[in-house]
Amino acid sequence: MPHFNIYNKSSEDMSETADNSVDIVIFAPPYNINTPYDDIEDSDFKGFEEYKNLLNKIIKESARVLKDGGIFLNESADTICSGSKMIALSGLIQKLCLENGLSLQSRNINFMNSKEGIELTDMEHNWSDNYYTEEDAHSVCHQWLLFKKGQTKFDFDNNKVFYVDYPSDEDGHPCPFSPEHIKIFLNITNFKSGMKVLEPFMGTARMGEEVIKRGGEYIGYELAEKHFKTAENRLSSIA
Ligand SMILES: C[S@@+](CC[C@H](N)C(=O)[O-])C[C@H]1O[C@@H](n2cnc3c(N)ncnc32)[C@H](O)[C@@H]1O
């Protein structure tokens, strides 16, 4: 039987998962920019304080369930424009992680829309062709930040630049990981067979499928029922 436990609820409360029991957390948060994750209108829009508190609660829960020395990988846009406010999202996540006992280890940058290494503007997502927006949007530049639970030193020599795009709307999800994301994330987090991986924002569990196929255990939390059901079907059908 494949090893997984998935929950159709907010990861603000992950009390089903024991303290110090998880090797790797993959954290790919919603951006608070009205992304249509489910059929509920405005489900991805809150005031800034409410959004920040949500991120903080989930980072605190992630730090609780991680083993000492466990890895927390943040995959987020560098900046977001949310309700006409600019937010330095990756900076905010770094601050919240540090306050919750997660030390920054290395910083990787990904340009999700590029050609021959040049950053392109994202006209499908509210940007104009002169790299300008006043609407809800997120930067094409993403930060893939590796944190460790406990005290560690930042590794200035270990930072990399990637150019990986997202698949468009497969499984009815607006931003699933591509197979390339999953391969890179399992590589930079040093995943090994037998490890336990948790996603507080599971989506349709493409990551979970690969973790299980490689001999790991998987825990996922997903608020939207539609995506939870897709994830459940995907994971249950692994032989
Ligand atoms: C950026 S997407 C992550 C997609 C995922 N990496 C994948 O490969 O499908 C964020 C996901 O988090 C879900 N979500 C939003 N708020 C949540 C919460 N409080 N708890 C759990 N899931 C949440 C959304 O429905 C969405 O599927």
The ligand as a Gaussian input file, in Angstrom:
#p B3LYP/6-31G(d) Opt

LIG

0 1
 C        0.183000      27.785000      -5.277000
 S       -0.967000      26.476000      -5.163000
 C        0.057000      25.068000      -4.894000
 C       -0.084000      24.038000      -6.005000
 C        0.704000      22.739000      -5.785000
 N        2.117000      23.010000      -5.600000
 C        0.506000      21.777000      -6.981000
 O        1.503000      21.258000      -7.515000
 O       -0.640000      21.524000      -7.363000
 C       -1.703000      26.759000      -3.594000
 C       -2.748000      25.702000      -3.199000
 O       -3.072000      25.909000      -1.812000
 C       -4.471000      25.744000      -1.623000
 N       -4.794000      26.503000      -0.386000
 C       -5.063000      27.822000      -0.247000
 N       -5.208000      28.138000       1.057000
 C       -5.010000      26.986000       1.769000
 C       -4.996000      26.652000       3.164000
 N       -5.246000      27.599000       4.089000
 N       -4.739000      25.373000       3.533000
 C       -4.502000      24.406000       2.594000
 N       -4.515000      24.663000       1.244000
 C       -4.749000      25.928000       0.845000
 C       -5.084000      26.274000      -2.904000
 O       -6.403000      25.739000      -3.111000
 C       -4.072000      25.784000      -3.944000
 O       -4.411000      24.506000      -4.441000

